[in-house]
Amino acid sequence: MTTRAFELQLKGYGLTTAEIHYRLPDHPSFLQLYIWQEYDLAPTFPELKGFLDFWCKDIEGPLHSVRIVHQRLIEPREWRAVDGIISIH
């Protein structure tokens, strides 16, 4: 049984972390920080774009800036299926 994260990594997804700075509606002089992390595809970042679209549409805190870090943890060439059973004593 595989996990969702492992399956996404095999499909080329990498771990994306976004540092989102936004302003409070009641206190526009204060900058707040929100950290978002999900598996996403670089360089298009469809998951992050979907989240930021949701933010702009449904959350009242206007965005100030977004910084992105992305790392592919498993490359497709690093994975190969092994046929058989390996016994370790």
C-alpha positions in Angstrom: 0.0 0.0 0.0 1.5 3.3 -1.0 0.8 6.8 0.4 -0.5 9.7 -1.6 2.7 11.7 -1.1 4.8 8.8 -2.5 2.6 8.4 -5.5 2.8 12.1 -6.3 6.6 12.1 -6.0 6.7 9.2 -8.6 4.6 11.4 -10.9 7.2 14.2 -10.7 5.7 16.3 -7.9 8.0 17.9 -5.4 7.6 19.5 -2.0 6.6 23.1 -2.3 6.8 25.6 0.6 5.3 29.1 0.2 5.9 31.9 2.6 2.9 34.1 2.2 3.0 37.6 3.7 -0.4 39.4 4.0 -1.9 42.4 5.7 -4.7 42.3 8.3 -7.8 44.2 7.1 -8.2 45.9 10.5 -4.5 46.7 10.9 -3.0 47.3 7.4 0.3 48.4 8.8 1.0 44.9 10.2 2.4 42.2 8.0 1.4 38.6 8.9 3.1 35.4 7.8 1.4 32.2 6.7 3.4 29.1 5.7 1.8 26.8 3.1 3.3 23.4 2.2 2.0 20.8 -0.4 3.3 18.6 -3.2 3.2 20.5 -6.4 4.6 20.6 -10.0 7.3 23.2 -10.8 7.4 25.5 -12.6 3.7 25.9 -13.1 2.6 25.3 -9.4 -1.0 24.5 -10.1 -1.8 23.6 -6.4 -0.2 26.8 -5.1 -2.0 28.9 -7.8 -5.3 27.3 -6.8 -4.7 28.1 -3.1 -3.7 31.7 -3.9 -6.9 32.1 -6.0 -8.9 30.8 -3.1 -7.1 33.2 -0.8 -7.8 36.2 -3.0 -11.4 35.2 -3.4 -12.4 34.0 0.1 -10.0 35.5 2.6 -10.1 39.2 3.6 -6.3 39.6 4.2 -4.8 41.1 1.0 -1.5 39.5 -0.1 1.7 41.4 0.1 4.2 38.9 -1.2 4.8 35.2 -1.8 8.2 33.4 -1.7 8.4 29.8 -3.0 10.9 27.0 -2.4 10.5 23.7 -4.3 12.4 20.4 -4.0 11.8 17.2 -5.8 12.5 14.5 -3.2 12.3 11.5 -5.6 13.3 11.6 -9.2 11.5 9.3 -11.5 14.8 7.7 -12.6 15.6 6.8 -8.9 12.6 4.5 -8.7 12.5 1.0 -10.2 10.1 -1.8 -9.4 11.7 -5.0 -8.0 10.0 -8.3 -8.8 10.3 -10.9 -6.1 10.7 -11.2 -2.4 13.7 -10.1 -0.4 14.2 -11.8 2.9 16.3 -10.2 5.6 17.2 -12.3 8.6 
